Amino acid sequence: MRAQKLPRTVLLTGANGGIGSAIARQLAERGDRLLLQGRDADRLEQLRLSLPNPDRHRVLVADLLDSAGRQRLLQWCGEEERLDVLVNNAGVSRFALLGDMGDEELLRVLHTNLLVPMALARDLLPLLQRSAMPAVINIGSAFGHIGHPGFTAYGASKAGLFGFTEALRRECADSGVRVHYLAPRAVDTELNTPAVRALNRALRNKSDSPASVAQRCVELLGERVGQRRFIGWPERLFIKVNALFPRVVDSALSKKMPVIRRYARQPEPTGDAL
Ligand SMILES: NC(=O)c1ccc[n+]([C@@H]2O[C@H](COP(=O)([O-])OP(=O)(O)OC[C@H]3O[C@@H](n4cnc5c(N)ncnc54)[C@H](OP(=O)(O)O)[C@@H]3O)[C@@H](O)[C@H]2O)c1
């Protein structure tokens, strides 16, 4: 059973990113109206102008780690006649061994990937509940279900996001708000540094295009009840094996530690693309 009513008004965070811009394009092509959040006003405006019906969409420039920025975003959303969908897509990653990460990095990853989506969902639920077809979709990661060496903070943030999504889906079950979780495996975007790409090649990890992830996101938004979806084979199998027989995965990944350690220790520039 699918909810097909269009157009919807959709708040999309991280709209300038690889997956975000692909989601923006596919939703705009289907006729949705987009509120595009990002930090770089020029790039956001270019994205808006490149979409079908650019005049219908709106850009919202805000840093989500900044509480004043988040307040502005909420105020802009409040000016809308309606809000139907929140896509919590903005995120950061950090590929490093735990001992090589300082408090600031741990906080930045957990704040961006977990606390911001929680706070946005909390603050926007009253507005979403006025919609006839409200939905929240949180973009997680396969690493939220398979603890992967070198991604302790990132994996923790996405595991937390999964737990949050599941609890919120149940909390909202009688309110009509559909709460979805979409967990991609590796995706070809700037989130992954050269070291991560090299690691993926060395470990023969497959990766997907942003467009294919966006398509799964669009499909999920058509579902009538909150769902969780994991992208990729054999990752979906690994997730099941990890849940039932974690020692098997412990052993497989511990054998890869020398390779993971080598790439995690490669010097690379710091920044949000980490
Ligand atoms: N790429 C992968 O391999 C992969 C795999 C699984 C899951 N994911 C998830 O998919 C989502 C999108 O990632 P992506 O691959 O598209 O990465 P990306 O290209 O680096 O895009 C990430 C977006 O998040 C935004 N962002 C980061 N920190 C922000 C902040 N403090 N305030 C506002 N916006 C912020 C960035 O904004 P700016 O444009 O302003 O920098 C950027 O647009 C993330 O949640 C990520 O964890 C990615």
The ligand as an SDF file (V2000), in Angstrom:
LIG
                    3D

 48 52  0  0  0  0  0  0  0  0999 V2000
   28.6610    8.4430    1.1830 N   0  0  0  0  0  0  0  0  0  0  0  0
   28.5530    7.2940    1.8530 C   0  0  0  0  0  0  0  0  0  0  0  0
   29.3760    6.3650    1.6810 O   0  0  0  0  0  0  0  0  0  0  0  0
   27.3930    7.0990    2.8050 C   0  0  0  0  0  0  0  0  0  0  0  0
   27.1080    5.7850    3.2130 C   0  0  0  0  0  0  0  0  0  0  0  0
   26.0670    5.5810    4.1180 C   0  0  0  0  0  0  0  0  0  0  0  0
   25.3500    6.6660    4.6020 C   0  0  0  0  0  0  0  0  0  0  0  0
   25.6630    7.9260    4.1880 N   0  0  0  0  0  0  0  0  0  0  0  0
   24.9010    9.0400    4.7710 C   0  0  0  0  0  0  0  0  0  0  0  0
   24.2580    9.7710    3.7560 O   0  0  0  0  0  0  0  0  0  0  0  0
   24.0730   11.1330    4.1830 C   0  0  0  0  0  0  0  0  0  0  0  0
   24.5430   12.0800    3.0850 C   0  0  0  0  0  0  0  0  0  0  0  0
   25.9340   11.8860    2.8980 O   0  0  0  0  0  0  0  0  0  0  0  0
   26.6840   12.1240    1.4990 P   0  0  0  0  0  0  0  0  0  0  0  0
   27.3620   10.8560    1.1660 O   0  0  0  0  0  0  0  0  0  0  0  0
   25.7860   12.7700    0.5210 O   0  0  0  0  0  0  0  0  0  0  0  0
   27.8260   13.1220    1.9970 O   0  0  0  0  0  0  0  0  0  0  0  0
   28.2330   14.5840    1.4950 P   0  0  0  0  0  0  0  0  0  0  0  0
   28.2550   14.6390    0.0270 O   0  0  0  0  0  0  0  0  0  0  0  0
   29.4730   14.9210    2.2520 O   0  0  0  0  0  0  0  0  0  0  0  0
   27.0210   15.4740    2.0220 O   0  0  0  0  0  0  0  0  0  0  0  0
   26.8120   15.6840    3.3910 C   0  0  0  0  0  0  0  0  0  0  0  0
   25.9720   16.9310    3.5470 C   0  0  0  0  0  0  0  0  0  0  0  0
   25.7840   17.1700    4.9540 O   0  0  0  0  0  0  0  0  0  0  0  0
   25.9000   18.5590    5.1630 C   0  0  0  0  0  0  0  0  0  0  0  0
   26.3450   18.9090    6.5170 N   0  0  0  0  0  0  0  0  0  0  0  0
   27.3720   18.4020    7.2140 C   0  0  0  0  0  0  0  0  0  0  0  0
   27.4930   19.0330    8.3890 N   0  0  0  0  0  0  0  0  0  0  0  0
   26.5300   19.9880    8.4170 C   0  0  0  0  0  0  0  0  0  0  0  0
   26.1500   20.9670    9.3470 C   0  0  0  0  0  0  0  0  0  0  0  0
   26.8080   21.1430   10.4980 N   0  0  0  0  0  0  0  0  0  0  0  0
   25.1160   21.7770    9.0540 N   0  0  0  0  0  0  0  0  0  0  0  0
   24.4790   21.6500    7.8880 C   0  0  0  0  0  0  0  0  0  0  0  0
   24.7580   20.7280    6.9570 N   0  0  0  0  0  0  0  0  0  0  0  0
   25.7930   19.9070    7.2160 C   0  0  0  0  0  0  0  0  0  0  0  0
   26.9600   19.0120    4.1610 C   0  0  0  0  0  0  0  0  0  0  0  0
   26.7790   20.4020    3.9710 O   0  0  0  0  0  0  0  0  0  0  0  0
   27.7600   21.3130    3.1120 P   0  0  0  0  0  0  0  0  0  0  0  0
   27.3890   21.0250    1.6870 O   0  0  0  0  0  0  0  0  0  0  0  0
   27.4630   22.6750    3.5480 O   0  0  0  0  0  0  0  0  0  0  0  0
   29.1620   20.8380    3.4550 O   0  0  0  0  0  0  0  0  0  0  0  0
   26.6340   18.1630    2.9520 C   0  0  0  0  0  0  0  0  0  0  0  0
   25.7140   18.8190    2.1180 O   0  0  0  0  0  0  0  0  0  0  0  0
   24.8560   11.2660    5.4920 C   0  0  0  0  0  0  0  0  0  0  0  0
   23.9620   11.2030    6.5860 O   0  0  0  0  0  0  0  0  0  0  0  0
   25.7770   10.0610    5.4820 C   0  0  0  0  0  0  0  0  0  0  0  0
   26.1380    9.6310    6.7720 O   0  0  0  0  0  0  0  0  0  0  0  0
   26.6530    8.1700    3.2820 C   0  0  0  0  0  0  0  0  0  0  0  0
  1  2  1  0
  2  3  2  0
  2  4  1  0
  4  5  1  0
  4 48  2  0
  5  6  2  0
  6  7  1  0
  7  8  2  0
  8  9  1  0
  8 48  1  0
  9 10  1  0
  9 46  1  0
 10 11  1  0
 11 12  1  0
 11 44  1  0
 12 13  1  0
 13 14  1  0
 14 15  2  0
 14 16  1  0
 14 17  1  0
 17 18  1  0
 18 19  2  0
 18 20  1  0
 18 21  1  0
 21 22  1  0
 22 23  1  0
 23 24  1  0
 23 42  1  0
 24 25  1  0
 25 26  1  0
 25 36  1  0
 26 27  1  0
 26 35  1  0
 27 28  2  0
 28 29  1  0
 29 30  1  0
 29 35  2  0
 30 31  1  0
 30 32  2  0
 32 33  1  0
 33 34  2  0
 34 35  1  0
 36 37  1  0
 36 42  1  0
 37 38  1  0
 38 39  2  0
 38 40  1  0
 38 41  1  0
 42 43  1  0
 44 45  1  0
 44 46  1  0
 46 47  1  0
M  CHG  2   8   1  16  -1
M  END
$$$$
